Amino acid sequence: MALLPLAGIRVVDASVVVMGPYASQWLADFGAEVIKIEPPQGDSTRHTGPGTEDGMSAIFLGVNRSKKSVVNLTSSIPRGRRRCGN
């Protein structure tokens, strides 16, 4: 398997809706490890359009593919700030 150009790069994705997650999806496709952080209520696209499971709409799954994990944090509480590295 060929080494991807962004292999070894870690990206923290705090974007929501479509264009930010779409951009970080490209980074993941090129080998970056992308960790998506969402607010406690989740990304609004989780419930936009059709989906086979609640909170997993087709558009959400499409623009968040190739991401290593989805983390649900809030930076307004100390525990969330610590997990974000603040």
C-alpha positions in Angstrom: 0.0 0.0 0.0 1.4 3.4 -0.9 2.1 5.9 1.8 -0.6 8.7 1.7 0.7 12.3 1.7 -0.8 13.2 5.0 0.0 10.0 6.9 1.2 10.8 10.4 -0.7 14.1 10.6 -3.4 14.4 13.3 -6.3 16.9 12.7 -8.9 17.9 15.2 -12.1 18.7 13.4 -14.5 20.9 15.4 -16.5 22.0 12.3 -20.2 21.4 11.8 -22.8 21.2 9.0 -21.3 20.2 5.6 -18.4 22.2 4.3 -16.0 21.9 7.3 -16.6 18.2 7.7 -16.3 17.8 3.9 -12.9 19.5 4.0 -11.6 17.4 6.9 -12.9 14.3 5.1 -10.5 15.1 2.3 -7.7 15.4 4.8 -8.6 11.9 6.1 -8.8 10.5 2.6 -5.2 11.7 2.1 -4.1 9.9 5.2 -4.5 12.3 8.1 -5.9 11.0 11.3 -9.0 13.1 11.8 -10.7 13.3 15.2 -14.2 14.9 15.1 -15.3 16.8 18.1 -19.0 17.7 18.4 -21.0 19.7 20.9 -23.2 17.7 23.3 -26.2 18.0 21.0 -24.2 16.6 18.1 -23.7 18.0 14.6 -26.9 19.3 13.2 -26.5 17.2 10.0 -26.9 14.1 12.1 -30.7 14.6 11.7 -30.8 16.2 8.2 -32.3 14.1 5.5 -32.8 10.3 5.4 -31.0 7.8 7.5 -31.3 4.2 8.6 -30.6 5.0 12.3 -31.5 8.0 14.4 -28.6 10.5 14.4 -26.9 8.9 11.4 -28.3 10.6 8.3 -26.8 9.9 4.9 -25.2 13.4 4.6 -23.6 13.1 8.1 -22.2 9.7 7.3 -21.0 10.9 3.9 -19.0 13.9 5.1 -17.6 12.2 8.2 -16.4 9.0 6.6 -12.7 8.1 7.0 -12.6 9.8 10.4 -11.1 7.8 13.2 -13.5 8.8 15.9 -16.3 11.1 16.9 -16.0 12.6 20.3 -18.9 14.4 22.0 -17.4 17.2 24.2 -18.2 20.6 25.6 -15.5 23.1 26.4 -17.8 24.9 28.8 -17.0 22.4 31.6 -13.6 21.6 33.1 -13.6 18.0 32.0 -14.3 18.9 28.4 -11.5 21.5 28.4 -9.1 18.9 29.8 -10.0 16.4 27.1 -9.5 19.1 24.5 -6.0 19.9 25.9 -6.9 23.3 27.3 
